């Protein structure tokens, strides 16, 4: 009888069985991702309690709403958004805290749980000191999503622009609501000049518009909104085409039905068989650092790729950041700590930095030499740039067949004619602008970088899955994730949607409180009385009636001393505030 050797796995988690139990808000995104990675999942849905993930003779994971805060202050999505500052940051555009209608913190935590499981399996495959259990919380995930804003708020310097209500989207004369992208000041000016906006308003509007990614608000001159409302949608599109700006009307979730069906949030393509064995890497000796001994080269811009590499670094990888000559311009973005941008530190602390001019042949040769001995090359360059530079996966794998080549892109080539692939344009095009607003609010992208952050989580997840697939097949892997995939994860039915009026904090005499979703309707009926009470008394009154609620964080600077969050936030060597690692391994 001939015995056939088992076929190599096509997906990283092929042949893995998992039992998953817990609230769907915490488990559903993870279950979808685990199944897409090849795992067989038996699911038991429960209304309460933490979520648990268990593999027979394998790793386990636990995901709770509160892993840092007290359970009474972080009992569900609404209260987690309230205590961690998400409501505050998302509400900056509106001038008051607002909740995200989608379960954003839970979705991010669910992805982080999958990352923890992948990292644990990778540690075992590398024959190192492997953890048996990983735990995280929606509150840890939420802090990670606001880490840039928190670091900036904790700096000694002021912001470069005022923080105040206002910002896109704009509205055309026929009522079309639209998002605008202009990455250069001359493009911004040319667009508004073509629409006849006052020059003074154009000049005054550029800086708050440019910094909206950093501040989550853009207090623009009212004249710009009046100019947009006076122009037809046709004229606005013509002005964009003539100025190299980009505009996108806000698509509804119903509009998305005409688009290609969503797929998995990442793709994996095994490379050619290695001609020679991959160089031996030292096995991890610390269960909490399963990537120790692996080298990640990161050539990232803005948030998506830098955050993905940051997470890999937290798991023990040696991360080398590739920057242009003179360094990343964002390194000097105010506010700074010890001369370094607090926001930059939130994404890049602990990384080594190498300056390389990839536009020059010598620089490209230097980068190819570095990738020849690396485990991962990660970037989020514009589509086609890697191929033009000769730094694509096929080229780099010639010298390093075992390389994991990871691209965190925008549209994954799946939406022909899509606009510029930046966070707010993706929100506009994919229906996120509608999904994150409750039903009685007009649609509009959140000016918190929701999709960049979730895209970065997907990027780290893709790298971990690709590294595990490499361990199982002996081949390098090309992995791709996208902002589109992040938007699809957030707008999936499993991400949850708050009913009309929910997740809108209630005013007190000296602040705001956020009721848990299950308590929102009853708390809303007491809104007038709550407005006359101090926050502590308002909470006491609600809790005495068996209603869950918490105080809303409205100043990120207060979080380090918040008694609900004892000693969880630290400061790095530059003095910038740092959030705790998302996982606990044991």
Secondary structure by P-SEA (a helix, b strand, c coil): cccccccccccccccbbbbbbccccccaaaaaaaaaabbbbbbbbbcccbbbbbccccccccccccccccccccccaaaaaaaaaaaaaaaccccbbbbcccaaaaaaaaaaaaaaaaaaaaaaaaccccccbbbbcaaaaaaaaaaaaaaaaacccccccccccccccccccccccbbbbbccaaaaaaaaaaacccaaaaaaaaaaaaaccccccccccaaaaaaaaaccaaaaaaaaaaccbbbbcccccccccccccccccbbbbbcccccccccccccccccccccccbbbbbbccccaaaaaaaaaaaaccbbbbbbcccccccccccccccccccccccccccbbbbbbccccaaaaaaaaaaaccccbbbbbcccccccccccccccccccccccbbbbbccccccccccccccaaaaaaacccccccccccccccccccaaaaaaaaaaaaaaaaaaaaaaaaccbbbbbbbcaaaaaaaaacccccccccccccccccccccccccccaaaaaaaaaaaaaaccaaaaaaaaaaacbbbbbbbccccccccccccccccccccccccccccccccc
